[in-house]
Amino acid sequence: MEISDLLLQAANLMLTGMVGVFIFLSILIFAVKGLSKLSTSKLSTSEQSPEQPRVKSKSQRQDTSGVPAQHVAAISAAIAQFRQNN
């Protein structure tokens, strides 16, 4: 086989693989969107209660995203001690 034949065969294989992956991913996207619409319609028809879930106000929420003050104090003390010793 010549190099041109091998390159043509490689390009053909690559193109076939890329088209196959594109088709598979397209089918997957449509399936996920369809299931999402189906599940949201099932949920909206199954919920009969007129009440909406209550949202906590800002004063009732706990700050879970921050670092506790005790941890910050311990880290600050450790950094200060390290700087004094070095």
C-alpha positions in Angstrom: 0.0 0.0 0.0 1.1 3.5 -0.7 1.1 6.3 1.7 -1.7 8.1 -0.1 -3.9 5.0 0.2 -3.1 4.8 3.9 -3.9 8.5 4.4 -7.1 8.2 2.5 -8.1 5.2 4.6 -7.2 7.1 7.9 -9.3 10.1 6.8 -12.2 7.9 6.0 -12.0 6.1 9.3 -11.7 9.4 11.2 -14.7 10.9 9.4 -16.8 7.9 10.0 -16.0 7.9 13.7 -16.7 11.6 14.0 -20.0 11.3 12.3 -20.9 8.4 14.5 -20.1 10.3 17.6 -22.0 13.3 16.4 -25.1 11.3 15.7 -24.9 9.5 19.0 -24.5 12.8 21.0 -27.4 14.4 19.0 -29.7 11.5 19.9 -28.6 11.7 23.5 -29.3 15.4 23.7 -32.8 15.0 22.2 -33.5 12.1 24.6 -32.5 14.1 27.6 -34.5 17.1 26.6 -37.5 14.9 25.9 -37.2 13.2 29.3 -36.8 16.5 31.0 -40.0 17.8 29.4 -41.8 14.6 30.3 -40.7 14.7 33.9 -41.6 18.4 34.4 -45.0 17.8 32.9 -45.6 14.7 35.2 -44.4 16.7 38.2 -46.7 19.7 37.4 -49.8 17.4 37.0 -49.0 15.3 40.1 -48.7 18.3 42.4 -52.2 19.4 43.5 -51.3 21.5 46.5 -51.8 25.2 45.8 -49.1 26.2 48.4 -45.7 27.3 47.2 -42.7 26.3 49.2 -41.7 28.9 51.7 -38.4 30.7 51.2 -36.4 31.6 54.2 -35.6 35.2 54.7 -32.0 36.4 54.9 -32.2 36.8 58.6 -33.2 33.1 59.1 -30.6 31.7 56.8 -27.4 30.3 58.3 -24.1 31.3 56.7 -22.8 28.0 55.6 -20.5 29.2 52.8 -18.0 31.0 55.1 -15.2 29.7 57.3 -16.1 29.6 61.0 -14.5 32.4 63.1 -12.6 30.0 65.3 -10.9 28.5 62.2 -9.9 32.0 61.0 -8.5 32.9 64.4 -6.5 29.6 64.6 -5.1 30.1 61.1 -4.2 33.8 61.8 -2.4 32.8 65.0 -0.5 30.1 63.2 0.6 32.5 60.4 1.7 35.1 63.0 3.7 32.5 64.9 5.3 31.3 61.7 6.3 34.8 60.7 7.8 35.5 64.2 9.9 32.4 64.1 11.2 32.8 60.5 
